[in-house]
Amino acid sequence: MRSKHVEKTQSAMEYLMTYGWAILLIAVIFIALFELGVFDFLPLPIACLPNPSFLCSNESFSSGGSFTETFGYIGTEPITITGLACNVTLAAPPKTPSFESAHILIEPGQKVQLTFQCPTSSQMRIGTSIPLSLWFYYNTSSESGLEDKYAQGWATVNYQSFLWNVTEWTPSSSNVQLLPYNTISANPASPSGISVVNTTQWSSINSNLGNGWAFGTDWHNHDVYFGMETTLFPIPPLNLDNAPCSGPPYSSHAYTAISYMHFNGTYNITIVSDDATEVFYKQIGSNTWTSVFNGNAWKGQPPTEYTQNVVFSNGNYEVAVDYMDTCDPAGVSVFVISPAALAVQ
């Protein structure tokens, strides 16, 4: 008579023989699906790809699609980043609409902030996660046209991005005094010969002080002001450049940007302007605009900082920014708004 131990062992063997092939088949199918990328939808956080020369950290993602990352380089020779690209997918190579030209020289051991403008379709809620692939293009001293997929994963929106309705135009004088009208061509204070070029949406980018945005021409592309890296104007600036200028009408560029925000209390408004900037605000329902800098920043100048505390009663406000560059390719426009306690002293 067989022992109970032998019977149990035999039963276990029969179980493995019956179901072992099924378990093995399921494992093979799972591995095949994994290799095909079927499980790429799993929300893994953004991570650098395993290139020993590149590091990434301190990412932040706005509701308007601006993704900022600290890029570290620990290679053996300098590189020059010539382009950045972001796709809202984990697999496909970069496409033309997401590509941004750059010229960033990076030495071994250096860290820089890179801001990728990701082609999201609309404002996303804080907490929304979407898949991103980040690419960059670069040259070394011996090779050019190199391409690397830098990082990928799921990014989560962690701060709000304000939308700006932007009208671009050509100034006809360096002394233009503008008022913030929704349609600049209908503004009776505008100079004659104004040319409306484009109306689009710009979104803010993160700063170490609060919400803000920073744009510039090739000259100032990827400069950093108040923790924000300037990115190129969304469309090429108008007819830059005929310097030195012989006088008005100047072949340069300008814009009026309008947004809507909720304020309650004291806020600090800071700008960096090259050349001229003015900021206006009014409470929704009011017909009275208030100038923040009283025209002091409306002049030709190198990148210059202006800052002002403003007390807002609780409510919704319309904010307008007038900007103009004259005669040269070095335009830069930075706007930061934050609670006064966070302001730079």
Sequence and secondary structure as in RCSB ss.txt:
>XXXX:A:sequence
MRSKHVEKTQSAMEYLMTYGWAILLIAVIFIALFELGVFDFLPLPIACLPNPSFLCSNESFSSGGSFTETFGYIG
TEPITITGLACNVTLAAPPKTPSFESAHILIEPGQKVQLTFQCPTSSQMRIGTSIPLSLWFYYNTSSESGLEDKY
AQGWATVNYQSFLWNVTEWTPSSSNVQLLPYNTISANPASPSGISVVNTTQWSSINSNLGNGWAFGTDWHNHDVY
FGMETTLFPIPPLNLDNAPCSGPPYSSHAYTAISYMHFNGTYNITIVSDDATEVFYKQIGSNTWTSVFNGNAWKG
QPPTEYTQNVVFSNGNYEVAVDYMDTCDPAGVSVFVISPAALAVQ
>XXXX:A:secstr
   HHHHHHHHHHHHHHHHHHHHHHHHHHHHHHHHTTGGGGS  B EE S TTEEEEEEEEBTTSEEEEEEEE  
SS EEEEEEEEESSSSS   GGGEEEEEEEE TT EEEEEEE   SS   TT EEEEEEEEEEE SS  SEEEEE
EEEEEE  B   EEEEEEE  S TT      SSGGG TTS TT     EEEEE EE SSSEEEEEE GGGTT EE
TTEE EE SS  TT    S  SSS S EEEEEEEEEEEEEEEEEEEEEESEEEEEEEETT    EESSTTTT S 
 SSEEEEEEEEEEEEEEEEEEEEEE SSS  EEEEEEEEGGGS  
